[in-house]
Amino acid sequence: MVVVGGGLAGIAAALDCARDGASVTLLESRGRLGGAAYSFTRDGLIADNGQHVFLRCCTEYRDLLERIGAAELVTLQRRLAIAVLAPGRPPAWLSRSGLPAPLHLAASVARYRPLGARERAALVPALRALRAVDPDDPRADRRSFGAWLAEHRQGERSVAALWELIVRPTLNLPVAEASLAQVAQVFQQGLLGDRAAGDVGYATVPLGEIHDVAARRALERARVEVHLRRAAAAIVPDGGGFRVESGGAPSLIADAVILAVPHDRAARLLPPGSGCDRAALSDLGTSPIVNLHVVYDRRVLGLPFAACVQTPVQWLFDRTEASGLARGQYLTLPLSCARPELELSVDELRDRFLPALAALLPAARGARVEAFFVTRAHAATFRASPGARALRPGPRTAIPGLALAGAWTDTGWPATMEGAVRSGRAAACEVRSALARRVPERAMVAA
Ligand SMILES: Cc1cc2nc3c(=O)[nH]c(=O)nc-3n(C[C@H](O)[C@H](O)[C@H](O)COP(=O)(O)OP(=O)(O)OC[C@H]3O[C@@H](n4cnc5c(N)ncnc54)[C@H](O)[C@@H]3O)c2cc1C
């Protein structure tokens, strides 16, 4: 069997298929595994392409970390606690108590200073109503979350100081462009169900050590043959199996193929007769993420991470230790759905964001900036906008033995590491049952 794509979806699929006893070959076009979640070196600093956060409710991603021996390379909060910074103000906190959900958030919401008393009171019925939305209801998927918020008496300040803080980084879209069903899924999974579900986790080492190095070791142990720098150019159904062609290398013959590449590549690689709607895949669209990387000559942030309001800064992460920086502090500023920032030059971003950081962090005012660079992911995620769910295919195609994986497939989750792993496991499951169906069919033909 062949898995095409070595992101988290492909890694998870390959490990499951190998565990089921299949002989698996994984093709990855780049020189490393990990897909959209990777590291690179810049002037001696090991940086990630973008801050990758997960929550305690990301059970499949966390399980993958265990399986590849990387669970010790991440940290997970004992209890949700997010500092919310605003210029000239002491931090506010979004945190949980030990009470059962949804009461675990009650005290924090009641004290949340970026909102006034009336706004805080109006949050309670809105959160209750969001808890009642069925994330699998196609009508909810077609509705705009922005319009829904307006109907539920959420004004501009509540949107900016609370809803955007959670929706923008999880869906990579502003609330006005998000699908109600997708937002309901995020809140129900992460905040309104189990009290511990929203505890925040992230890597304490560069992402490449987890998604490339540790994953590659685990695949090796599972006897998966990994070919890096080898792109699949075509998948050709051939005599009940498949021929996977890649330019410059011999074709591979496989009884099954899992296609675990981004949706635009999948649209190009899917053979005729797959039953997948290429126009629908293109309608899923893309949304960018820009990451700013700032190295100061001293410590300017006394927190591991923080969310920010009333400033162009969205979130801040301290990556000093993870990057191996010996002196000073290395901060990253992920900017979700950063369409305007994508167009700005490094100098323009510097001119805009360094003063914003100085306004948020008093210690940054006298500090020297030793490095400032930018990473841009033009097509970081698909767009979970109204109607997106109907465009996301499941793992099964019309060609038995050919399955789809990727965070963009119909996992119910937004484009996340969790969604990617879930999709890979679902594709492995689909291939297993397609092959099991094929055996009796062949036996009948032989008889
Ligand atoms: C900057 C950024 C920040 C993010 N932040 C978060 C976050 O905080 N939390 C979170 O959960 N998620 C986050 N995400 C999303 C998350 O990274 C992705 O949803 C997930 O990694 C996607 O995994 P995947 O395996 O589905 O796809 P990909 O990671 O895109 O993997 C697909 C792989 O297929 C390979 N490929 C493509 N074409 C071919 C071919 N023809 N032959 C062989 N191989 C091919 C590609 O090189 C790639 O390695 C972020 C993404 C980005 C870009």
The ligand as an SDF file (V2000), in Angstrom:
LIG
                    3D

 53 58  0  0  0  0  0  0  0  0999 V2000
    1.4060   28.5270   10.1610 C   0  0  0  0  0  0  0  0  0  0  0  0
    0.4380   27.4620   10.6130 C   0  0  0  0  0  0  0  0  0  0  0  0
   -0.0060   27.4570   11.9330 C   0  0  0  0  0  0  0  0  0  0  0  0
   -0.8850   26.4750   12.3560 C   0  0  0  0  0  0  0  0  0  0  0  0
   -1.2660   26.4530   13.6630 N   0  0  0  0  0  0  0  0  0  0  0  0
   -1.9590   25.3910   14.1300 C   0  0  0  0  0  0  0  0  0  0  0  0
   -2.2400   25.2450   15.5210 C   0  0  0  0  0  0  0  0  0  0  0  0
   -1.8920   26.0990   16.3450 O   0  0  0  0  0  0  0  0  0  0  0  0
   -2.9080   24.1420   15.9330 N   0  0  0  0  0  0  0  0  0  0  0  0
   -3.3150   23.1660   15.0660 C   0  0  0  0  0  0  0  0  0  0  0  0
   -3.8740   22.1580   15.5110 O   0  0  0  0  0  0  0  0  0  0  0  0
   -3.1010   23.3020   13.7340 N   0  0  0  0  0  0  0  0  0  0  0  0
   -2.4420   24.3630   13.2470 C   0  0  0  0  0  0  0  0  0  0  0  0
   -2.1960   24.4880   11.9140 N   0  0  0  0  0  0  0  0  0  0  0  0
   -2.8150   23.5290   10.9920 C   0  0  0  0  0  0  0  0  0  0  0  0
   -2.0740   22.1940   10.9610 C   0  0  0  0  0  0  0  0  0  0  0  0
   -0.6820   22.4110   10.8020 O   0  0  0  0  0  0  0  0  0  0  0  0
   -2.5750   21.4040    9.7500 C   0  0  0  0  0  0  0  0  0  0  0  0
   -3.9800   21.3000    9.7880 O   0  0  0  0  0  0  0  0  0  0  0  0
   -2.0250   19.9860    9.7070 C   0  0  0  0  0  0  0  0  0  0  0  0
   -0.6490   19.9430   10.0000 O   0  0  0  0  0  0  0  0  0  0  0  0
   -2.2940   19.4420    8.3030 C   0  0  0  0  0  0  0  0  0  0  0  0
   -1.7780   18.1410    8.1970 O   0  0  0  0  0  0  0  0  0  0  0  0
   -2.0810   17.2860    6.8950 P   0  0  0  0  0  0  0  0  0  0  0  0
   -1.3020   16.0310    7.0250 O   0  0  0  0  0  0  0  0  0  0  0  0
   -3.5300   17.1900    6.6760 O   0  0  0  0  0  0  0  0  0  0  0  0
   -1.5450   18.1380    5.6620 O   0  0  0  0  0  0  0  0  0  0  0  0
   -0.0620   18.7180    5.3550 P   0  0  0  0  0  0  0  0  0  0  0  0
    0.6190   19.0080    6.6350 O   0  0  0  0  0  0  0  0  0  0  0  0
   -0.2700   19.7920    4.3840 O   0  0  0  0  0  0  0  0  0  0  0  0
    0.6620   17.4930    4.7030 O   0  0  0  0  0  0  0  0  0  0  0  0
    0.5470   17.1510    3.3320 C   0  0  0  0  0  0  0  0  0  0  0  0
    1.8880   16.6340    2.8740 C   0  0  0  0  0  0  0  0  0  0  0  0
    1.7570   16.1760    1.5150 O   0  0  0  0  0  0  0  0  0  0  0  0
    2.9570   16.4860    0.8370 C   0  0  0  0  0  0  0  0  0  0  0  0
    2.6630   16.4440   -0.6070 N   0  0  0  0  0  0  0  0  0  0  0  0
    1.9600   17.3270   -1.3630 C   0  0  0  0  0  0  0  0  0  0  0  0
    1.8840   16.9000   -2.6280 N   0  0  0  0  0  0  0  0  0  0  0  0
    2.5430   15.7260   -2.6780 C   0  0  0  0  0  0  0  0  0  0  0  0
    2.8020   14.7870   -3.7240 C   0  0  0  0  0  0  0  0  0  0  0  0
    2.3700   14.9770   -4.9630 N   0  0  0  0  0  0  0  0  0  0  0  0
    3.5190   13.6750   -3.4380 N   0  0  0  0  0  0  0  0  0  0  0  0
    3.9900   13.4350   -2.1850 C   0  0  0  0  0  0  0  0  0  0  0  0
    3.7630   14.3030   -1.1480 N   0  0  0  0  0  0  0  0  0  0  0  0
    3.0490   15.4130   -1.3990 C   0  0  0  0  0  0  0  0  0  0  0  0
    3.3040   17.8730    1.3670 C   0  0  0  0  0  0  0  0  0  0  0  0
    4.6630   18.1700    1.1340 O   0  0  0  0  0  0  0  0  0  0  0  0
    2.9600   17.7230    2.8480 C   0  0  0  0  0  0  0  0  0  0  0  0
    4.0800   17.2570    3.5980 O   0  0  0  0  0  0  0  0  0  0  0  0
   -1.3570   25.4850   11.4400 C   0  0  0  0  0  0  0  0  0  0  0  0
   -0.9260   25.5130   10.1280 C   0  0  0  0  0  0  0  0  0  0  0  0
   -0.0340   26.4690    9.7080 C   0  0  0  0  0  0  0  0  0  0  0  0
    0.4400   26.4680    8.2700 C   0  0  0  0  0  0  0  0  0  0  0  0
  1  2  1  0
  2  3  1  0
  2 52  2  0
  3  4  2  0
  4  5  1  0
  4 50  1  0
  5  6  2  0
  6  7  1  0
  6 13  1  0
  7  8  2  0
  7  9  1  0
  9 10  1  0
 10 11  2  0
 10 12  1  0
 12 13  2  0
 13 14  1  0
 14 15  1  0
 14 50  1  0
 15 16  1  0
 16 17  1  0
 16 18  1  0
 18 19  1  0
 18 20  1  0
 20 21  1  0
 20 22  1  0
 22 23  1  0
 23 24  1  0
 24 25  2  0
 24 26  1  0
 24 27  1  0
 27 28  1  0
 28 29  2  0
 28 30  1  0
 28 31  1  0
 31 32  1  0
 32 33  1  0
 33 34  1  0
 33 48  1  0
 34 35  1  0
 35 36  1  0
 35 46  1  0
 36 37  1  0
 36 45  1  0
 37 38  2  0
 38 39  1  0
 39 40  1  0
 39 45  2  0
 40 41  1  0
 40 42  2  0
 42 43  1  0
 43 44  2  0
 44 45  1  0
 46 47  1  0
 46 48  1  0
 48 49  1  0
 50 51  2  0
 51 52  1  0
 52 53  1  0
M  END
$$$$
